[in-house]
């Protein structure tokens, strides 16, 4: 499972450049999805990869926090997309 999470994180990082290429109006939704899915991976790690015991998810409050941070940092991503996403995560 750790290998699959590392692989997913690498794919997410590769996708950051593609997010910059999206129309400006579409970026926030895709950025938010990227951050939230990363947070689900964090939850899986926190639970020692036990994905069968309970449904691992991001709480509504955490989702709202991520959305607020994303909106406060602006709709477009800065040139350093990892820095931009780190500020949201």
C-alpha positions in Angstrom: 0.0 0.0 0.0 2.9 2.4 0.8 4.2 1.9 -2.7 0.7 2.7 -4.2 0.5 5.9 -2.1 3.9 7.0 -3.2 2.9 6.3 -6.8 -0.3 8.3 -6.4 1.6 11.2 -4.9 4.1 11.2 -7.8 1.2 11.3 -10.3 -0.4 14.2 -8.4 2.9 16.1 -8.5 3.1 15.5 -12.3 -0.4 16.7 -12.7 0.4 20.1 -11.1 1.8 21.5 -14.4 -1.4 20.4 -16.2 -3.5 22.3 -13.7 -1.7 25.4 -14.7 -2.7 24.8 -18.3 -6.4 24.6 -17.5 -8.6 27.6 -18.1 -8.4 29.9 -15.1 -12.1 29.3 -14.2 -11.5 25.6 -13.9 -8.4 25.5 -11.8 -9.9 26.0 -8.3 -12.1 22.9 -8.6 -9.2 20.7 -9.9 -6.8 22.1 -7.3 -9.3 21.4 -4.5 -9.8 17.9 -5.7 -6.0 17.3 -5.9 -5.6 18.6 -2.3 -8.5 16.6 -0.9 -7.4 13.3 -2.5 -3.9 13.9 -1.1 -5.5 14.3 2.3 -7.3 11.0 1.9 -3.8 9.4 1.3 -2.6 11.1 4.5 -5.6 9.5 6.4 -4.7 6.1 5.0 -1.1 6.5 6.3 -2.4 7.8 9.6 -4.4 4.6 10.0 -1.4 2.4 9.1 -2.9 1.5 5.7 -6.0 -0.1 7.3 -8.5 0.8 4.6 -11.0 -2.0 5.5 -11.8 -1.1 9.1 -13.6 2.1 8.4 -14.2 4.5 5.6 -11.3 7.0 5.6 -12.3 10.5 4.5 -11.7 14.1 4.9 -14.2 15.8 7.2 -16.6 18.5 6.0 -14.7 21.0 8.2 -11.3 20.1 6.6 -12.8 20.4 3.1 -14.1 23.9 4.0 -10.7 24.9 5.4 -9.0 23.7 2.2 -11.5 25.6 0.0 -11.0 28.8 2.1 -7.2 28.6 1.8 -7.4 28.0 -1.9 -9.7 30.9 -2.4 -7.5 33.2 -0.3 -4.4 32.3 -2.3 -6.1 33.1 -5.5 -7.7 31.1 -8.4 -4.6 30.6 -10.4 -1.6 28.7 -9.3 1.7 30.4 -8.7 4.7 29.4 -10.9 5.9 27.0 -8.1 2.8 24.8 -8.0 4.2 22.7 -5.1 4.5 25.8 -3.0 0.9 26.8 -4.0 -0.5 23.5 -3.2 1.4 23.2 0.1 -0.2 26.4 1.2 -3.6 24.9 0.6 -2.8 21.5 2.2 
